[in-house]
Amino acid sequence: MALLTVQNVKIVGVSAAVPKEIEKVGMLECFAQGEAEKVMALTGIKERRIAPQGMTCSDYCVIAAEKLIEELEWSKDSIDALIFVSVSRDYSEPNTSTVIQGKMGLQASCYTIDIPMACSGYCYGLSVIASLLSSGCMKRALLLVGDTPSKILSSLDKTLWPLHGDAGTATALEYNLVAKPMYFNLLSDGSQYNAIIAPSSGVREPVSEESLKMQIIEPGIIRNRTHVAMDGMAVFSFTITCVPKCIKSLCEYINLDIQEIDYLLLHQANEYIDEKIRKKLKLDKEKVPYCLEYFGNTSSGTIPMTMVTKIREELWSKSQKMILCGFGAGLSWGAVYLETENVKVLPLIEY
């Protein structure tokens, strides 16, 4: 069943780390004259952070996690689980979560697993880690979420490269008997798996000399088969149709009037799409904050990035009723309703 309820779990902290290097959309060479301005007006994205060579998503997640557990005054031996959600993992084998466990010096009994999901990954990851904690066998856990899209996209593809940025985030959760329940609605449609795909990135089509050849798809779109490609119209249609329905179904499941929430935190790939969703749900702009103007689409990291950069003080100072919603590759999408209380949200870390 797509709808589920998870008890006894509380989010206690959130942090995020991004590269120091800023790349401005208006300065990109992949655009013809006048195109950059149109893209910025449509998407709302003006600049993104790009990781230098040798730095990966896991590195930024570790930076965010180390700072967060320091602020929370957690002993590393008290961390019972670590989940890493990303499509830009360090290796296909071994799991990046296990590599992180070793780097951070966590105990050998710490449960580690990768979830190789993109833009819906924060909601899916939250459902998995909350379910692990809900019985009380595990007490503390880290959800590390983000991506470095710059490592898997073509810089010569004007349809995707200008929209994506690099980031890593950490969310700390605890078993708590008095925590309010989390409610989830999680869905997928694998019949549209090729709407967002890197064709030569696994064992079905192994990387070869042929797949590495750069191809001119059309003017301004040059990539090889290891790079991510997207059917923009298919994704647009899916998003504006399925995402509002998902959120409405979640509200019906828990008998919630959506106007009662303090915030709707959407995955952010494109402000035009998100505004379509917001208007369908009839929510005021103040309830749907965006951070994509300066960070772009950070894949599964956009939701915690918004917490850190847009509503940090609000989350820290008082309780909040929120719906989080992610959607993208798979195709997969999901929403979660949760109530937070005095979450320790750290300032953005630049590294």
Stockholm file with secondary structure:
# STOCKHOLM 1.0

chainA/1-351         MALLTVQNVKIVGVSAAVPKEIEKVGMLECFAQGEAEKVMALTGIKERRIAPQGMTCSDYCVIAAEKLIEELEWSKDSIDALIFVSVSRDYSEPNTSTVIQGKMGLQASCYTIDIPMACSGYCYGLSVIASLLSSGCMKRALLLVGDTPSKILSSLDKTLWPLHGDAGTATALEYNLVAKPMYFNLLSDGSQYNAIIAPSSGVREPVSEESLKMQIIEPGIIRNRTHVAMDGMAVFSFTITCVPKCIKSLCEYINLDIQEIDYLLLHQANEYIDEKIRKKLKLDKEKVPYCLEYFGNTSSGTIPMTMVTKIREELWSKSQKMILCGFGAGLSWGAVYLETENVKVLPLIEY
#=GR chainA/1-351 SS CCEEEECSEEEEEEEEEECSCEEEGGGCTTSCTTHHHHHHHHHCCCEEECCCTTCCHHHHHHHHHHHHHHHHTCCGGGCCEEEEECSSCSCSSSCHHHHHHHHHTCCTTSEEEEECCCTTHHHHHHHHHHHHHTTSSCCEEEEEEEECGGGTSCTTBTTTGGGBCCEEEEEEEEECTTCCCEEEEEEECGGGGGGEECSSSSSSSCCCTTTTSCEEEETTEEECTTSCEECHHHHHHHHHHHHHHHHHHHHHHTTCCGGGCSEEEECCSCHHHHHHHHHHHTCCGGGSCCCHHHHCBCGGGHHHHHHHHHSHHHHHHSCEEEEEEEEETTTEEEEEEEEECSCEECCCEEC
#=GC SS_cons         CCEEEECSEEEEEEEEEECSCEEEGGGCTTSCTTHHHHHHHHHCCCEEECCCTTCCHHHHHHHHHHHHHHHHTCCGGGCCEEEEECSSCSCSSSCHHHHHHHHHTCCTTSEEEEECCCTTHHHHHHHHHHHHHTTSSCCEEEEEEEECGGGTSCTTBTTTGGGBCCEEEEEEEEECTTCCCEEEEEEECGGGGGGEECSSSSSSSCCCTTTTSCEEEETTEEECTTSCEECHHHHHHHHHHHHHHHHHHHHHHTTCCGGGCSEEEECCSCHHHHHHHHHHHTCCGGGSCCCHHHHCBCGGGHHHHHHHHHSHHHHHHSCEEEEEEEEETTTEEEEEEEEECSCEECCCEEC
//
